[in-house]
Amino acid sequence: MLYSKKKEFVKFLEGIYKNANTIVAIHYHGLTVAQLTQIRKDLCVSGARLKIVKNTLAKIAVANLKIKQADIFSGPIAIAYSEDYITVPKVILRFADQYPSLKVVGGFVDQKVATMNDIEQLASLATSESHKGNFLSLLQVPIRRFATVSHAPLVRLVTILKNYVNNKS
């Protein structure tokens, strides 16, 4: 890789480290291209990305931002990153269970080193979409009750009128 391309890639990685709230580093050695493609697709659907990185350039980018460095940059490394805290750990840990050759080696949360335990804790949390769904369903309960209560007298009136008509004939 040319020096200018390396500098450009380091800037790109610095942008990722600055803007992504969650970064998970994985060893992908032993995965097939199809498996890596599937991981990329699932991450992309959830608004996250996967990038295979050169360790020396990743170390330079982390050092330039003065982020405390973990010893995660050794061997074939890919980073999955997103602005969402929960998406990346959920998807990556699901695939780590599915593919034994995929190893989570660590990561960063808010530009701080995250251990495997931190990543597992994030993955166990509910997503913001599920929180929004729960909130919206709670908002609907009073409206539904009001509709039921206001509808009940009309139903009773119709029932009384039907009974009256049936008794008359």
GICORZI-V392060 format. One line per field, one symbol per residue. phi: phi as a letter, one per 40 degrees, with the letter a starting at -180 (. if undefined). A space follows every 50 residues. Layout:
phi = ???
This chain:
phi = .cdccccccccccccccccccbbbcbcbchcccccccccdccccccgbbb bcbcdccccccccccfcdcccbcagcbbbbaacccbdcdcccccccccbc ccbcbiibbfgbcbccccccccccccccccccccccccccdccccccccc cdccccccccccccccccc
